[in-house]
Amino acid sequence: MNSRGRYKIGIFDSGLGGLSVLRTLWKETSNIDYIYFGDLVNSPYGQKSKAEVLELSKNAFEYLLEKDCEAVLFACNTATSAAADFLRAKHSIPIFGMEPALKPAVNQNPGVKIAVFATELTLKEDKFKNLVSGFPIGTEILPVACEGLAKLIDKDLWEDAWNLFDSKIRTVVKDCDVFVLGCTHYVFLKERILYNYPKVKVYDGNLGTTQHIKRVLNLPDFQENKNQLDILLNTSDSDYVHLAGRIAKTITPNHTLSLINTTTGKLHV
């Protein structure tokens, strides 16, 4: 906590999906300085190797440390799987991550088949396999890789994103009506899923992650929202500003949004 009695928390994602987590955090916390870092120049992470994602995540984490962040959230399931434990072993500051919300889905729907929509890397990593192996015998988890979906969302191609996601849903919906969204980008489509498939239950990890952060950092319950937000997008493509700005306005009208280059530190806008 800094001299003003405020935490500075860094939030990192390969793109804009982590803003869905920030939106939940914002409603549940007060008096926090948030820095959001979207590594758009290197996105998407889901199709990269673990070694590549580890290196990119390490760079993003170190960038947030340079910004004096006192805690960091990897608001990206793929980056969490590849890098969170590695960085926790080397740094003392709190490092939070995301994982598919399988635990509440299984606990609330015992014996029911559950579909997990995520990137290919998230689904094949040991972190996910270990999570699944911890459930009772007979628990049936159906992994559904959604390559390319996060990038369509970042590019503001919402109809294309929905059409791709809907095609994935149609492959499982006859046998499965419990869905877990294993990527923070996909949460932006949650309302549309529920509208088009009103009989399904949809889980994501945003609220659980928020509650965990509050417990570990001993943050008070929401009182008066005096949070501050700086959004830094690692890209020279100004097209990303429009979507990021629209999402940010649903969180708070008071924010800064900049395009940056983490190699030079130069502001593009």
Buried (B, 14 or more C-beta within 10 A) or exposed (E): EEEEEBBBBBBBBBBBBBBBBBBBBBEBBBBBBBBBBBBBBBBBBBBBEBEBBBBBBBBBBEBBBEBEBBBBBBBBBBBBBBBBEBBBEEEEBBBBBBBBBBBBBBEEBEEBBBBBBBBBBBBBBEBBEEBBEEBEEEBBBBBBBBBBBBBBBBBBBBEBBBEBBBEBBEEBBEEBBBBBBBBBBBBBBBEBBBEEBEEBBBBBBBBBBBEBBBEEBEBEEEEEEEBBBBBBBBBBEEEBBEBBEEBBEEBBEEBEBEBBEBEEEEEEE
